Amino acid sequence: MRAALPWSSVTLDSLIGRDGGICVWCGRSPWRTDLTAEHLLPRARHGHAFAENLALACRRCNRRRRTRSVSAYVRAQIHAGERPRLDLLRAALERLSRSGSRAHAQYARRELQLLGRL
């Protein structure tokens, strides 16, 4: 088993095992070295490295998203003519909505509502 991510007890391998090695944003299956742990509720917005707040993202998508909310980045992807993996995002947000952290769960429920309007 690989070492835990520097800011979490969750390993990248455990995320790959859970999520299947697919980028939550674009749906690509990049090389393992191109996968990153993406915070659904960004760290800049007080998101923590709980397993339920982490999803896999390719480096490109993780960099492009920056600190935008899930729904804001999805809108940007759609506007750019891309086809975001809404199924993967909804599953990740559903998991986050059951978080023991009230702030994380509320964020997830709000983002699910906003995704439903797209």
N, C-alpha and C positions, 0 to 999 in steps of 0.2 A: 504494500500500500504506500502511496506517495505521501509526502509530508503535507501537513495542513497548510492552507493558504496563510500568508503572513499575518493577516488580521482576523483569522477565523479558525475554528476547530474543524471546519468543513474542508474536505479535500476536493480538488478538481476531479479526481477519479470518482469520488462518490457522486458528484453532480453528473458526470458522464454516465455513470450507472443508472441514475434516476431518470435523466432526461434524454439519454440515447445519443449524445454527441452531436446534437443538432442545434444550430443557432436559433434562438427563440425569435429573432427578428426576421432574418432572411430565409431561414430553413435550410441553409447549406450545411453540409457535413465536412468541415475543414479538417486538416491535419490536427492532431491533438495539440501541437505546439501553437496553433492559431486560435485555440479556444480560450476564452477568459470567463471568469465568474462575474456576471453582470448583476448589479444591485437593482432590483425592480424599483424600490424606493431608494433613490441615489444617496450615497453617503453624504453628499453636500446638502441634502435635505433631511439629514438626521436618520438615514436608513442604516440599519445594522447588518452585520454579516450572519444573520440567522439563516439556517438552511432554506427556510421557506421564502426568504427575501432574495435568494440567489437563483439565477438561471444561467444557462450557458449562452454565450454570444461569441461570434467570431470577432477578432480584433478590430476589423473594419467597422462593424456595426457598433461595437462598444465605444470606439472613438467618436463615431459620427453622432451618437446619441448624446454624449456628454452628460449633462445633468437634467435634461428635459424629462418631463413626465412621460409615462408610457403612451398616453393618448396623444400628446403633442408630437412625439417622435413618429408614431404611426401615421398621423396626419401628414407629416413631412414626407414620409416614405410614399404615401399614396399620391401626394402632390408631385413627387419626383417620378411618378410612373412605376414605382415598385409595388410588389405584392407582398406585404408583410404576412407572416404566419399568425393570423389572428387566433387560430385554434391553439397553438402553442402558448401564445400570450394569455389567452383566457384561462387555460389550464394552470399556468403559473400564477396568475392573479387569484384564481379560486383557491389555490393552495395558500397563498399569502393572506387571503381574507379570513382564514382560520387560525391566523397567528395568535400567539399569546400576548403579543404586543398590540395594545389597542390602536396606537398610531399607525402601525403597519397594516392592521386589518382594515381600518377606516380608509386608508389610502387605496388599498386594493379594491374595496367595494366601490369607491368613487370612480376609479379608473375603469372598472368593469361597466359601470353605468355609462361613462363617456364613450367607451368602445362600442357599446350597444347603439349609440347614436350615429356611428359612422356608416 
